[in-house]
Amino acid sequence: MEAFDVVIIGAGLAGLQCARLLGKQGMRVLLADRKTSLDQKVHTTGIFVRRTLQDFDLPEDCLGPIIRRVRLYSPKHRVLHLESEHDEYRIGKMARLYQRYLNQCVHSGVQWFPGATYVDSFESDEGSIVRLKFGSTTHSIKTRLLIGADGACSRVAADLQLDVNREWIVGVEDVYSGATLGGGPQLLCFLNPELAPGYIAWIAYDGDEAHVGVGGYPNRFDPTSALEEFHRRVRGILDLQMARRVERRGGRIPVGGVLKKIANNRGLLIGDAAGAVSPLTAGGLDPCMRLSSLAAKVSSAYL
């Protein structure tokens, strides 16, 4: 049975950030994800806020143009224009960023297990035994520390007997290439309790790609139907005549805040699994990066 210092389940931004930092410190790390390729099923729009851009060295070619303009729309489409003197936002090219971080992980000695489904884990004398399934075959792996980066409905959290998310909204968006929006790169936020109950609808435009999405409480709307209706209502704002839809993204977004119990002697949680999301400020990726970086420091010191 192979043994590792750390096993990380989930290779989204949280898992990749934590794995690459631990790998650089010489830890024996296994990073596993059920996806076979990291450009599959990207869940986030990928908006990085000014604070994240200042504090983290994100690869320049993995970021879109600078965004300083925001338009806020009321339910009756009255609009408030905002413009900052600072570089407030950039939309990440998330598939490229994931692959870049994965390459850094592998270069640092992290073992990469794609196509690996997390089955369960249980306590052992020196940490945990983790079972991963590849196709019809199940492998057991020893680890001193297990880190759950496996999303809003974390199975790792349940096995570690840590807190789990119990409140979330759901979001769905279409990504278009070749869209046109007057005024250059900007974010458009629409308040509409019918189309986005409890959250917002949005257009995030970086000058080429446009992310068109809706989000809200799942028991109060049908996301797919709401997105189609939102498309119809913004035809006069966003020109998609020459655009091509390249992707549809969606998923759950925890909104209960960082969970109270996210660590014990067997492991810890990061990213959405820990509730480290701040959709109110479009800064979901900022707490993700910060908690993942802190987790790497804590894990290294603990081990």
Phi, psi and omega per residue, in radians:
M1 nan 2.183 3.124
E2 -1.178 2.578 -3.133
A3 -2.173 2.437 -3.139
F4 -2.305 2.756 2.988
D5 -1.247 -0.765 -3.071
V6 -2.416 2.339 2.932
V7 -1.990 2.212 3.130
I8 -1.979 2.157 3.126
I9 -1.752 1.994 3.136
G10 1.959 2.110 -3.102
A11 -2.005 0.823 2.899
G12 -1.443 -2.845 -3.099
L13 -1.079 -0.695 -3.120
A14 -1.112 -0.890 -3.120
G15 -1.113 -0.697 3.140
L16 -1.165 -0.766 -3.141
Q17 -1.082 -0.789 -3.131
C18 -1.161 -0.758 -3.099
A19 -1.120 -0.736 -3.083
R20 -1.223 -0.587 3.101
L21 -1.219 -0.713 3.106
L22 -1.193 -0.666 3.105
G23 -1.078 -0.708 3.118
K24 -1.110 -0.439 3.137
Q25 -1.531 0.056 3.078
G26 1.524 0.156 3.094
M27 -1.244 2.596 3.047
R28 -1.522 1.874 -2.963
V29 -2.088 2.393 2.967
L30 -1.984 2.207 3.092
L31 -1.978 2.105 -3.067
A32 -2.163 2.509 3.080
D33 -2.604 2.540 -3.129
R34 -1.260 -0.338 3.081
K35 -1.303 2.549 3.073
T36 -1.509 -0.337 3.124
S37 -2.525 2.452 -3.035
L38 -1.368 -0.087 3.038
D39 -1.548 0.075 3.088
Q40 -1.564 2.402 2.968
K41 0.882 0.948 2.985
V42 -1.218 2.302 -3.020
H43 -1.732 -0.441 -2.982
T44 -1.766 2.583 2.983
T45 -1.081 -0.637 3.067
G46 1.577 0.684 3.140
I47 -1.511 2.067 3.064
F48 -1.740 2.265 -3.124
V49 -1.595 2.923 -3.039
R50 -0.948 -0.745 -3.100
R51 -1.051 -0.721 3.121
T52 -1.180 -0.750 -3.121
L53 -1.107 -0.574 3.135
Q54 -1.340 -0.626 -2.973
D55 -1.659 -0.268 -3.098
F56 -2.193 2.450 -3.092
D57 -1.508 1.346 -3.138
L58 -1.401 2.421 -3.129
P59 -1.048 2.264 -3.063
E60 -1.047 -0.677 -3.087
D61 -1.349 -0.021 3.062
C62 -1.778 0.195 -3.123
L63 -2.179 2.524 3.053
G64 -1.418 -3.089 -3.136
P65 -1.067 2.808 3.110
I66 -1.169 2.430 3.094
I67 -2.072 2.183 3.091
R68 -2.091 -0.183 -3.053
R69 -1.865 2.414 3.075
V70 -2.330 2.404 3.018
R71 -2.050 2.218 3.096
L72 -1.883 2.216 -3.100
Y73 -1.953 2.313 3.052
S74 -1.363 2.995 3.088
P75 -0.993 -0.471 3.105
K76 -1.680 0.255 3.090
H77 1.165 0.426 2.880
R78 -1.273 2.439 -2.957
V79 -2.080 2.456 3.044
L80 -2.034 2.124 -3.119
H81 -1.650 2.279 3.086
L82 -2.204 2.440 3.077
E83 -2.486 2.320 -3.096
S84 -1.796 2.663 3.024
E85 -1.453 -0.123 -3.129
H86 -1.804 2.876 3.029
D87 -1.440 1.649 -2.941
E88 -1.440 -0.752 -3.007
Y89 -2.419 2.682 2.893
R90 -2.524 2.458 3.136
I91 -1.622 2.142 -3.102
G92 -1.323 2.528 2.960
K93 -1.525 1.517 -2.828
M94 -1.150 -0.708 3.128
A95 -1.065 -0.717 3.117
R96 -1.177 -0.711 3.125
L97 -1.131 -0.763 3.105
Y98 -1.010 -0.801 -3.111
Q99 -1.152 -0.659 3.116
R100 -1.092 -0.812 3.129
Y101 -1.155 -0.637 3.100
L102 -1.120 -0.736 3.094
N103 -1.044 -0.696 3.102
Q104 -1.155 -0.653 3.083
C105 -1.052 -0.910 -3.098
V106 -1.084 -0.702 3.113
H107 -1.080 -0.518 -3.139
S108 -1.531 0.056 3.085
G109 1.729 0.042 3.108
V110 -1.193 2.316 3.063
Q111 -1.470 2.268 -3.055
W112 -1.868 2.112 3.109
F113 -2.006 1.555 3.049
P114 -1.382 2.783 3.113
G115 1.150 0.457 -3.094
A116 -1.903 2.041 3.124
T117 -1.603 2.236 3.089
Y118 -1.249 2.199 3.141
V119 -1.671 -1.054 3.117
D120 -2.997 -3.139 3.061
S121 -2.644 2.703 3.094
F122 -2.567 2.757 -3.024
E123 -1.232 2.468 3.043
S124 -2.242 3.136 -3.094
D125 -1.080 -0.581 -3.056
E126 -2.053 0.475 3.131
G127 2.396 -1.938 -3.078
S128 -2.482 2.676 2.895
I129 -1.807 2.162 -3.112
V130 -1.933 2.323 3.092
R131 -1.884 2.210 3.118
L132 -2.108 2.469 -3.107
K133 -1.931 2.215 3.042
F134 -2.014 1.860 -3.073
G135 1.097 -2.065 3.136
S136 -1.767 0.077 -3.080
T137 -1.872 2.359 3.112
T138 -1.924 2.280 3.125
H139 -1.993 2.461 3.064
S140 -1.855 2.374 -3.040
I141 -2.338 2.399 3.064
K142 -1.566 2.480 3.039
T143 -2.561 2.529 3.076
R144 -1.347 -0.482 -3.111
L145 -2.527 2.340 3.121
L146 -1.968 2.221 -3.126
I147 -2.032 2.181 3.128
G148 -1.643 1.957 3.034
A149 -2.152 0.653 -2.947
D150 -1.789 0.502 2.912
G151 1.608 -3.095 -2.989
A152 -1.063 -0.598 3.140
C153 -1.868 1.084 -2.990
S154 -1.151 2.166 3.033
R155 -1.404 -0.485 3.075
V156 -1.106 -0.733 -3.141
A157 -1.000 -0.774 -3.126
A158 -1.128 -0.754 -3.125
D159 -1.182 -0.560 3.101
L160 -1.450 -0.044 -3.099
Q161 1.027 0.725 3.043
L162 -1.786 3.044 -3.130
D163 -1.188 2.662 3.105
V164 -2.184 2.676 3.094
N165 -1.176 2.382 3.132
R166 -2.188 -0.049 -3.139
E167 -2.416 2.263 3.139
W168 -2.718 2.860 2.919
I169 -1.918 2.913 3.062
V170 -2.068 2.518 3.124
G171 -2.300 2.618 3.048
V172 -2.508 2.452 -3.140
E173 -2.565 2.681 2.988
D174 -1.841 2.460 3.100
V175 -1.922 2.185 -3.094
Y176 -2.024 2.431 2.995
S177 -1.805 2.409 3.105
G178 1.463 0.309 3.094
A179 -1.328 2.799 -3.137
T180 -2.248 2.279 3.107
L181 -2.444 2.138 -3.125
G182 -1.086 2.394 3.104
G183 1.817 -0.019 3.082
G184 1.377 -2.946 -3.095
P185 -0.987 2.303 -3.119
Q186 -2.940 2.900 3.050
L187 -1.958 2.350 3.075
L188 -2.070 2.164 -3.114
C189 -2.065 2.249 -3.055
F190 -2.045 2.106 3.011
L191 -1.534 2.085 -3.142
N192 -2.740 1.847 -3.066
P193 -1.168 -0.269 3.097
E194 -1.450 -0.838 -3.092
L195 -1.436 -0.492 -3.058
A196 -2.503 1.221 -3.059
P197 -1.191 2.024 3.128
G198 1.615 -0.090 3.117
Y199 -2.571 -2.401 -3.082
I200 -2.421 2.877 2.829
A201 -1.817 2.726 -3.021
W202 -2.630 2.700 2.880
I203 -2.223 2.088 3.074
A204 -1.940 2.008 -2.980
Y205 -2.148 2.178 -3.104
D206 -1.908 0.250 -3.134
G207 1.792 -0.322 3.085
D208 -2.366 -1.082 3.120
E209 -1.514 2.540 3.064
A210 -2.203 2.247 3.055
H211 -1.766 2.088 -3.097
V212 -2.049 2.000 -3.019
G213 -2.585 2.952 3.066
V214 -2.377 2.676 3.073
G215 -2.596 2.664 3.128
G216 3.105 -3.096 -3.141
Y217 -1.269 2.278 -2.970
P218 -1.134 -0.416 -3.130
N219 -1.504 0.069 -3.065
R220 -2.094 -0.072 3.094
F221 -2.831 2.886 3.031
D222 -1.787 1.916 -3.002
P223 -0.996 -0.769 -3.087
T224 -1.148 -0.774 3.117
S225 -1.134 -0.693 3.131
A226 -1.123 -0.664 3.129
L227 -1.141 -0.719 3.119
E228 -1.108 -0.707 3.113
E229 -1.180 -0.661 3.103
F230 -1.100 -0.715 3.056
H231 -0.962 -0.784 -3.092
R232 -1.114 -0.677 -3.043
R233 -1.339 -0.353 -3.079
V234 -1.876 0.293 3.140
R235 -1.049 -0.583 3.135
G236 -1.383 -0.121 -3.134
I237 -1.789 -0.800 -3.089
L238 -1.971 2.190 -3.135
D239 -1.600 1.972 -3.129
L240 -1.949 0.235 -3.055
Q241 -1.063 -0.680 -3.127
M242 -1.786 0.162 -3.064
A243 -1.552 2.804 3.104
R244 -2.249 2.217 3.094
R245 -1.311 2.143 -3.065
V246 -1.848 -0.280 -3.046
E247 -2.907 2.627 2.909
R248 -2.108 2.255 -3.119
R249 -2.071 2.724 3.092
G250 -3.036 2.915 3.100
G251 2.818 -3.127 3.120
R252 -1.575 2.505 3.128
I253 -2.167 1.933 3.123
P254 -1.095 2.447 -3.126
V255 -2.249 0.228 -3.131
G256 -1.579 0.005 -3.098
G257 1.525 3.049 3.118
V258 -1.079 2.269 -3.101
L259 -1.149 2.684 -3.056
K260 -1.261 -0.741 -3.085
K261 -1.968 1.724 -3.107
I262 -2.075 0.166 -3.139
A263 -2.689 2.595 2.952
N264 -2.638 -2.925 -3.040
N265 -1.235 -0.228 -3.137
R266 -1.679 -0.441 -3.081
G267 3.046 -2.917 -3.089
L268 -2.744 3.011 -3.091
L269 -2.070 2.585 3.080
I270 -2.439 2.909 3.082
G271 1.109 -2.540 -3.130
D272 -1.045 -0.562 -3.141
A273 -1.035 -0.562 3.131
A274 -1.616 0.011 -3.067
G275 1.295 0.327 -3.092
A276 -1.433 1.231 -3.087
V277 -2.402 2.494 3.097
S278 -2.327 1.258 -3.097
P279 -1.129 -0.361 -3.118
L280 -1.041 -0.621 -3.080
T281 -1.854 0.222 -3.032
A282 1.007 0.438 -3.075
G283 -1.960 0.659 -3.138
G284 -1.052 -0.539 -3.091
L285 -1.396 -0.360 -3.139
D286 -1.214 -0.945 3.072
P287 -1.100 -0.515 3.064
C288 -1.045 -0.873 -3.134
M289 -1.128 -0.725 -3.074
R290 -1.206 -0.808 -3.126
L291 -1.186 -0.623 3.122
S292 -1.160 -0.684 3.102
S293 -1.178 -0.721 3.093
L294 -1.118 -0.707 3.141
A295 -1.058 -0.666 3.118
A296 -1.125 -0.727 3.112
K297 -1.131 -0.815 -3.127
V298 -1.109 -0.756 -3.128
S299 -1.107 -0.767 3.133
S300 -1.073 -0.804 -3.137
A301 -1.141 -0.698 -3.118
Y302 -1.133 -0.760 -3.109
L303 -1.240 nan nan
